[in-house]
Amino acid sequence: MRTAALSPLPAVLGACASGARPQADALRIVSVANVVAEAALTGLRTGRAALPGVGSVRISRARTPDELRAGLVGGQVDVAVLPSTAAANLAAKGVDVRVLGVLDQALLAGIGRTGAGTAPWEALRGATVDVAFRGDVTDVLTRLLARAGGLRPDVDVRFRYHAQLPEAVAEFAVGEADFAVLPEPSASLALLRAAEAGRPGTRFLDPAAEWRAATGSTSLPLMAVAVRGDLAARRPEVIRALQDHLRAATANAAASAEAVAAELQLPPQVVSELLGRGGTGFRTGVQARADLDVLYQRLLAHAPETIGGRLPGDGFGV
C-alpha cells in the first residue's frame, strides 16, 4: 500500500503574509480505508486534480478510527473522511469540527446463501445473522431495521458477532454462516470468496433501502467528510473547492476503479462492481443535515454512546 499512516505534518493551512488571496501550502486529508472515499480522493492523490487556493494536498490513511480522531483533535489533520457517527462523537466531546459533506453509497449489505425475494426479513425468521463488532453502528442499525421489518431481535432472529471483519468474511466463504450483514467491501469480498469455494451467495438485503423505507430519509449517511471548524471559518473558498471536487469525483467514481483497487489492495472485480452499481454521490453538510439528524436521533434513542450521547448543534453541516 502506497499510502503512509497518519504522521505529524506542519500546520500550514493559513493565510500568507502577503497577497490579496491567501494560498494554503498544503491541505492535510486523512481517510479511513473505504472504496467510495478512495474513489473521491484518487484525483487529488495522483495530482490529476487540484484545488484552487491550495498549494498541495497531502493524503494519508489512519490505521484506526482512534488515530484519525486524534489527528483532528491534535491539529495534525485538516480534513477527515470518517464514519458520520465519529464526526458526531467528536462534536459531542467539544472538538470543533464541521461536516462539509457526506458520501452517499450503499456502505452496508446483507448477504445470504439464497435470495429472499421481496420479503428479506421473513427469510431471516428463525435464522442467525453474522455481524461484525457487537454494539457497533452496523449492529445497532441491523437490529433497528429488523424491528421495522417485523422481527424481534434475539427472539425471531439471532446474531453472531465477530471481533474482526476478515473472520466474518471467512466464515461466510466456507459455509459456516448462512446470512451476514457487513460493511463494504467486506460483503463483496465474502461473496467473491464464497463463489470461489463453490458456495455462491447473493445480496438479499439492502440496508440503505430498508432505512429509507423505514424513516423516509433520502439516504443512510454513514460516511462523512469532516473539517476543522477554524479552517471552515477562515477559508470558505477552500471548503467550496473541495466540495466541488468531491461532487465531480463521486459522479464519475467508476472511472477510478483500477486506481482504487491498487491503492486499497482489493480484487479489481470487487471495486469495479461496487463503484459500478450506482448510488455513489456527494452532498454538502447543509444538504445532508436532515438525513444526518434522522440517523443521529435514532442512534441517540437506542445507542447514545455511538454518537457521544447528544446531537450535534447548529452549524454542524457546512
Secondary structure, DSSP 8 states (H G I E B T S, - for coil): --S-B--------S--SSSSS--BS-EEEEE-S-HHHHHHHHHHHHTSS--TTBS-EEEEE-SSHHHHHHHHHTTS-SEEEEEHHHHHHHHHTT--EEEEEEEES--EEEEESS--TT-HHHHTTT-EEEEESTTSHHHHHHHHHHHHTT--BTTTBEEEEESSHHHHHHHHHTTS-SEEEEETTHHHHHHHHHHHTT---EEEE-HHHHHHHHH--S----EEEEEEHHHHHH-HHHHHHHHHHHHHHHHTGGGGHHHHHHHHT--HHHHHHHHHTS--EEEEHHHHHHHHHHHHHHHHHH-GGGGTTS---TT-B-
